[in-house]
Amino acid sequence: MQRSHLALALMLGGLATPSRAQVFQPWGTQVDRSVSLDVLRPSFDGGGTTALTTINQVGFRWAVGKVVLVAEAPFVNAKADGAPSGALLIGNPFLGVATRASSSFIGEFGVRPPIASVSSPERFLAAAVGVLGDFADFEAYGEDLLTIRATAGHHFLSPQHYGLRMAVRPALVAPTSGGDAELFLDYGIQGGYETERASVGMVFSGRAILTEPGNVGERTVHELGIGGTMTFGRLRPGALIRLPLDADLTNALNYSIGLRLEYTF
């Protein structure tokens, strides 16, 4: 598998072999205790899906001692243009532990157990929407995929509120129904302006497959994210746009627009 395995071949192959591992989202500083909802609306070349087709995720963070428990529950609502019905796909959740927000070291470790079921044409469409629209984390939408990942990075914030984050994240994706496991490396750098009331940032991130032959261009995909948040008491609304940067993906995906609402406590 070369570059296309990172999204297109996975979709066409029935989502049975490996494929949101974007290392950062431009939401600004993480918090230790919160619940959040992310909604991502992909724009595909040529259309093909209704306006209510979205990629979604409920997130939960809870500080326990020196670490933060992290849970993410992805789901996709998708319907093809002109189809009598659509489908809701429950994706593979992520369960893990992370460093506290006050730490300059960015650390996370967790697993994504396989619970997604692509059991109908409508659910296959929903999985394909997730794979292409959120391609940097497409193992969240594949059937019979177990993922183990770990993150290490550094966060720097200057007295003038300019922030910089850099991180890498290896991810092992193993099909539970047979086949070879694949090792990926996610990487990213984020820069922006961060205050207690608002933040804005830009993220460049990519994913490389380490267990397949080929040159760097054939084994990597990249995207650019731009967005930010505002803080109103305990509420933190945000918005972003994600742009694919590789031709194999831009032929199918124009961009994805996201909204977030986070409640801190």
N, C-alpha and C positions, 0 to 999 in steps of 0.2 A: 504494500500500500504506500502510495506517495501522498502528495499534498491532499488530493481529493478524498483520501480516507478520513480526513479530519472532519468532513461533513457530508459531502455528496455521496461517496461510496457507502458510507454508513446508512444513509437514508435509502439508497437504492438496493442495498443488500439486506434490507429488512430489519435493521437495527439489532442485529444479533451479535455483532462483533464490536470491539471497542472503537470508541471515538474520543455552577457557573463558575468555570475555573478562571475567569478573569481575575488576576491577582488583586486588582483594586477596582472599586467603583468610585467615581469622583463625588462622594457624598461628604467628604471632610472627615473629621476625627470620629472614630468609633466611640461608643459609650459602653459602660459596664452593664447597665440594666436597661433593656428596651424590648419592645415588640414592634415589628415593622411589616409593612406590606409594600412590595415592589410590583409594578405593572409595566410590562414591556410590550409595545405594539410594533411588530416588524413590518416593514414595507418591502414586498417582494416585487421583483421585476415582472411586469405583466399582470400584477394583481393576483387573483385567484382565491382570495379569502375575504370573508365579510369584515366589516369594520369592528365587530366585537371580538375578533380573534386576538387573543392576548396570551402572553407568557407571564406567569405570576409566581410570586414567592412570598410566603409568610416566614418571617425571621424572629428569633427569640434569643436574647442574651441575658444571662443572669450571673452576677459575680458571686463566687464562693471562695473565700479566703484570698489567695494570691492569683487565682485564675478565673476565667469566665467560661461558663458552659454555653455552648452555641448549638442552636438547632435551626435548620432551614427546611421548609416544606415546599417544593416546587409543584406547580400544576399548570396545565395548558387548557385553555378553552378555544376550540377551533371549529370553524364551519366553512366549507367551500362555497363559493358563489353559486347560487342556484340550487344548492343541495337541500333536500327536505329536512335534514337534521344535521347536527354537529355532534361533538363529543367533548367530554371533560376527561383529560388524562392526568392521573395522579402520578407525579414523577418520583424518582428515588430521593429520599430525604438525606440530609447531611446531619450527623451528630458528632460533636467534637468539643474540644477544649482550647481556649485561646489565652493569650496574655492580657493583662489589664490594660485599659486605655491609657493610663498614666505612664506606661513603660515605653521607652524609646525603642526597645526590641519588639519586633512584630513576630509573634509565634502562634502557630495553630496546628493541631493534629486532630484528625477525625476520619470517619468512615461514611460511605454512602451505601447503605444496604439496598439490594435489588427488590423493589416492590412494584415497579411499573409493569403494567400489562397492556400490550398492544394486541388486543384480541379481536379487532374489527377494522374495516376500512376507515371508519371515522376516527378511531383512535390512532391508526397509522398516520392519518393526516395531522392529528394533533402532535404526535411524536416528531413528524417531519418539520412542523412549524417550530417546535422547540429546538430541534437539531440545527436548523438553519438560522433562526432568529436569535438564538442564544448559543452560537456555535462554539464559543470558547468554554462552554460547560456542557457539551452535548451528552455526556454520560449521565446527566440527570434525567434524561428522557428515554434512554435505551432500555430495552427489556433484558433481564438476566445479566445485569452488569453490576459487579461489586467494585467499589472504588475506595482506595485508601490513599490519603494525601497528607502532606505536612508542609507548613509554610515557615520560612525564616526571612526576616528582613529588618530594616531600620527606618525609624521615623525621626526626622529632624524638623524642628519648628524654631524659627528665628525670633528675636524680640520684636521684629517688625511684622510678625505674623505670616511670614512666607514659609510654606511648608514643603517638604520633600520626603517622599516615601520610595523605597526600593525594596523589592522582595523577589524571591524565587520559591516555587512550590512544585516539588515532584509529586506525581500522581500515578499510582498503579491501578490500572483498570483491567479487571479479570472477568471474562464471561463465565457464568456459573453453569451454563448448559454445554460446555465443551469449547475448545479452541484455546489459542495462545493468549496469555496476558500481554498487555502493552504498557510500557513506561513512558509517561509524558513529563515534560518540564514546562511549567508555566512561569512566566517572568513578566515583570512590569516596573514602570517608573511613573510616579505621579508628582506633579508640581502644582502649587496653587496658593491661594491666599485664605487664611483661616482665622476667624475670630469666634468669640462665644455666640455672636448673633447671626453670623453668616459665613459661608465658605463657597469658594468657586475653584475648580481645578480642571486639569487636563491629564488624561491617562493614556500612555502608550503601553500596550500589553500584547503578549504573544504566547503561543504554545508550540512546542517542538515535540515530535515523537522520537524517542531515543532508541527504540528497538527495531527500527526498519531502516533499510539502506536508502541511499539517495543523498543529493547535495542539500545544503541548508534551505534553499528556496523550495525544494520539493517536500521538505519535512516540517515546515513551519507555516503557521497562519498568524496574522496580526490584526489588531483593531485599534481605533482611536476613540476615546470617550471624553466628552466634555459635559460638565454639569456642575451643580451646586445645591446648597440647602440654605434655608432660613430657619431661625429658631424663634418660636412663639411660646414662651413658657416651657411646657413639657412636650410640645409638638414640634416636629422637625420635618416639614415638607421639603421635597426636592424634585429636581427634574434633570434629565440628561439625554444626550443623543450619542449613540454608538455607531461608528462607521467602519465597515469591513475594509481592509486595505489590500486584500489579495484577489487577483483576477478570478480565480475559481469560485470565489464567494460573491464578488460583486456582480458576476453574471446572473446570479439568482437573487441576491439580497441588496437592496439599495441602502437601507439604514434601519435602525431600531430606535424608537423614542420611548423613554421610560419616565415614570412618575413614582415617587416614593412618599409614604407617610409613616413616620416613626414616632412612637410615644415613649418617652423616657420616664423612669421611676426609680 
